[in-house]
Amino acid sequence: MAFPPAAAGATLNINVVNKAISLRADRWTGSRHVIYGHTPRPHPVLHANATGLDTGCVYGYTLTGISLPDFKVYKVAARRAYFED
């Protein structure tokens, strides 16, 4: 099974001071580190100020988590696919 088309681009939608702003995760320079998901990728996406954790568990790939404040990444295999096209 291939990742869905949404996996091709990592767009991050965040709400800052009640204003919706759409930014690319690799360009986020806010004062706080953002941890996001909802855009499955084969591996966690690690940037200086943003971390993408969605690794497609719902599609049968892996579930990824992160511990704070050390930012250690943990991955476990999905038991099965929970969604299919």
The 8 nearest C-alpha neighbors of each residue, nearest first, counted from 0:
[[1, 2, 58, 59, 3, 83, 60, 80],
 [2, 0, 3, 4, 58, 6, 41, 60],
 [1, 3, 6, 4, 0, 39, 40, 55],
 [2, 4, 5, 6, 1, 39, 7, 58],
 [5, 3, 6, 7, 2, 8, 1, 39],
 [6, 4, 7, 3, 38, 8, 39, 2],
 [5, 7, 39, 4, 40, 38, 8, 3],
 [6, 8, 5, 4, 9, 40, 3, 38],
 [9, 7, 6, 10, 5, 38, 4, 23],
 [10, 8, 38, 11, 24, 23, 7, 6],
 [11, 9, 23, 8, 24, 22, 12, 21],
 [10, 12, 24, 22, 23, 21, 13, 9],
 [13, 11, 21, 22, 20, 10, 14, 19],
 [12, 14, 20, 19, 11, 15, 21, 22],
 [13, 15, 19, 18, 17, 20, 16, 12],
 [14, 16, 17, 18, 13, 19, 20, 29],
 [17, 15, 18, 14, 19, 20, 13, 29],
 [16, 18, 15, 14, 19, 20, 13, 12],
 [19, 17, 15, 16, 14, 20, 13, 21],
 [18, 20, 14, 13, 15, 17, 21, 12],
 [21, 19, 13, 14, 18, 22, 12, 15],
 [20, 22, 12, 11, 13, 19, 23, 10],
 [23, 21, 11, 24, 12, 20, 10, 27],
 [22, 24, 10, 26, 25, 11, 27, 9],
 [23, 25, 27, 26, 11, 49, 22, 10],
 [24, 26, 23, 27, 46, 49, 47, 48],
 [27, 25, 24, 23, 28, 22, 48, 46],
 [28, 26, 24, 25, 29, 48, 23, 22],
 [29, 27, 26, 48, 30, 31, 47, 32],
 [30, 28, 31, 27, 48, 32, 33, 49],
 [29, 31, 28, 32, 48, 27, 33, 49],
 [32, 30, 29, 33, 48, 28, 49, 27],
 [31, 33, 48, 49, 34, 30, 29, 50],
 [34, 32, 49, 31, 50, 35, 48, 29],
 [35, 33, 50, 49, 51, 32, 36, 52],
 [36, 34, 51, 50, 52, 33, 37, 11],
 [35, 37, 53, 52, 51, 38, 39, 34],
 [36, 38, 53, 39, 35, 52, 51, 55],
 [37, 39, 36, 6, 53, 5, 9, 40],
 [40, 38, 53, 54, 55, 6, 37, 41],
 [39, 41, 54, 6, 42, 53, 38, 55],
 [40, 42, 54, 39, 43, 55, 2, 60],
 [43, 41, 40, 54, 44, 52, 53, 39],
 [44, 42, 52, 51, 45, 54, 40, 53],
 [45, 43, 51, 50, 42, 46, 52, 40],
 [44, 46, 50, 43, 51, 49, 47, 48],
 [47, 45, 49, 48, 25, 50, 44, 24],
 [46, 48, 49, 45, 25, 32, 50, 28],
 [49, 47, 32, 46, 27, 28, 33, 31],
 [50, 48, 33, 46, 32, 34, 24, 47],
 [49, 51, 45, 34, 44, 46, 35, 33],
 [52, 50, 44, 35, 36, 43, 34, 53],
 [51, 53, 43, 36, 63, 54, 35, 50],
 [54, 52, 36, 39, 55, 37, 38, 51],
 [55, 53, 39, 40, 41, 61, 42, 56],
 [54, 56, 39, 60, 58, 57, 53, 61],
 [57, 55, 61, 60, 62, 59, 58, 77],
 [56, 58, 81, 55, 59, 80, 82, 60],
 [59, 57, 80, 55, 56, 82, 60, 81],
 [80, 60, 58, 79, 56, 77, 57, 55],
 [59, 61, 56, 55, 77, 58, 76, 54],
 [62, 60, 76, 56, 77, 75, 54, 55],
 [63, 61, 56, 75, 74, 54, 77, 76],
 [64, 62, 74, 73, 52, 61, 54, 75],
 [65, 63, 73, 72, 74, 52, 62, 66],
 [64, 66, 72, 71, 70, 73, 67, 63],
 [67, 65, 70, 71, 69, 68, 72, 64],
 [68, 66, 69, 70, 65, 71, 72, 64],
 [67, 69, 70, 66, 71, 65, 32, 72],
 [68, 70, 67, 71, 66, 65, 72, 73],
 [71, 69, 67, 66, 68, 65, 72, 50],
 [70, 72, 66, 65, 69, 73, 67, 68],
 [71, 73, 65, 64, 70, 66, 74, 63],
 [72, 74, 64, 63, 65, 71, 75, 66],
 [75, 73, 63, 62, 61, 64, 72, 76],
 [76, 74, 62, 61, 77, 63, 73, 60],
 [75, 77, 61, 60, 62, 78, 74, 56],
 [78, 76, 61, 59, 79, 56, 60, 62],
 [77, 79, 76, 59, 80, 60, 56, 61],
 [80, 78, 59, 77, 81, 58, 60, 57],
 [59, 81, 79, 58, 57, 82, 83, 77],
 [80, 82, 57, 58, 79, 59, 83, 56],
 [83, 81, 80, 58, 57, 84, 59, 79],
 [82, 84, 58, 81, 80, 57, 0, 59],
 [83, 82, 3, 58, 0, 81, 80, 1]]
